Amino acid sequence: MVRKSMMAATFAAGYVLGARAGRDRYDAIVAKAQELWRDPRVQDKVSQAQDVAKEKANQVQAAAKEKLPRTSGSGTSGSASASTPAAGTGSESVP
């Protein structure tokens, strides 16, 4: 019985010490990540990436509009078949 209680106490002490060390390391990693994120050089690159993404999004939107079939005023397309599911219905298949 003493052996089991000694093993349980050892396990508990190891768990507590390990959890504290793990939390300290986690906090150090979070602090370093926040410091890195606030770096002006990083923020400059983030801004550049956002600008490029906006530009590419506009290009993709323009290309998509060119490829979409023209629709009549009734809101239906003559090239779409009646069996084609509407967008957002949840019946689309995933490739």
N, C-alpha and C positions, 0 to 999 in steps of 0.2 A: 504494500500500500504506500509506503514511504517512497518507493521508487517511482510509482505512478504520479504522485503529487510533485516530486522533484522534477520529473519530466514535464509535467504541465506548467510548473513555475518557470522552467527554462524556456519552454515554448512561448509563454506569455511575455517574458522579458524580451526575447528575441523579436517577437511580433511588435511590441511597443517601440523598441529601439529602431527596428527596421522601418516602421511606419513614420517615425519622426524624421529619420534620415531621408526617406523617400519624399516626404512633404517638403523638407528643406531644399532638396535638389529640384523638385518641381517648382518651388517658388523662385529659385535662382534662374531656372530656364525661362520662366514667365517674365521675370524682370529683364533678362537679357533680350528676349524677343521684343518686349515693349520698347526698350532702349534702341534697338535696331530699327523698329518701325518708325520711331520719331526722328531718326537721322534724316537731315535735309537731302542727302544724296539719294536715299531710298525713296523719299516722298517725290523727288524730281522724276525718278524712274517710274513711279506709280502714275504720276500725272501724264508722262509721255505714253505709257501703256494705255491709259484711258483715252487719250486723244486718238491713238492708232485704232483702238477698238471702235470708237465712234465713227471714224472715217470708213473703216471696213464695213461696219453695219450699214452705213448709208449706201455704200457700193453694192452690197448684197441686196438691199431693199430695192434699189434701182434695177438690178439685174432680174430680180424676181418679178417685178412689175412688168418688165419687157416680155418675160416668158409666159405670164399668165394670159389665158385667152380673154379676149374682150367680151364683156357681157352686155346683153341688151338691157333696156330699162326695167324689164320685169324681174331682174335679179337672178335669172337662171341662165346657164350656159348651154348652148346647143351642142357642145362637144361632150358634155358629161352625160353618162348613162344613168338611168333611173336606179340601177343597183349599186351605184357608188355611195358609200356612207358619207354623211355630212361630217365635217371636221368637228372634233370635240365630242362625238357621240359615245366614244369608248369602245367602238366596234372595230377599230383599226387593228391590223395585225402588225406585229413587230418583226422585222426581218431577222 
